[in-house]
Amino acid sequence: MRKLLPVLMLVYGAASLVHFIHNAEFLADYPGLPVTWTRAGVYSAWAAMSALGFCGWLLVSRGYPVVGLLLVAVYAALGMDSLGHYVLAPMSAHSPAMNATILLEVSAAALVFLEAARLMVLHVASRRIRAS
């Protein structure tokens, strides 16, 4: 049941890393980003975000599915927040590489979010069946 989640999380983690590396290394080229953002800040944000996802997965794998899946869902939602780039500037203002890394991360994050939600529904349903 939980075999797909770690695979999706690894794919999302890799896609997120690629986007954050691109973001950090070409920070000045991304349209609309605050001038106060720094390369180190971008990498730190990725590390904190990834730590949240890792903690969520650890909790799920250690038998705490509700809290763990909630953390995984938050981790995934943070990845979907990369669509915020298009609030700051339209897609046409971004380079093809920028768009590719943003959309890859968002797509992978959405798959993680959907799988976490699916597992949560299955968990809640199985508890109701056992309780009745």
Sequence and secondary structure as in RCSB ss.txt:
>XXXX:A:sequence
MRKLLPVLMLVYGAASLVHFIHNAEFLADYPGLPVTWTRAGVYSAWAAMSALGFCGWLLVSRGYPVVGLLLVAVY
AALGMDSLGHYVLAPMSAHSPAMNATILLEVSAAALVFLEAARLMVLHVASRRIRAS
>XXXX:A:secstr
  SHHHHHHHHHHHHHHHHHHHHHHTGGGSTT  TT  HHHHHHHHHHHHHHHHHHHHHHHTT HHHHHHHHHHH
HHHHHGGGGHHHHS GGGS HHHHHHHHHHHHHHHHHHHHHHHHHHHHHHHHHHHH 
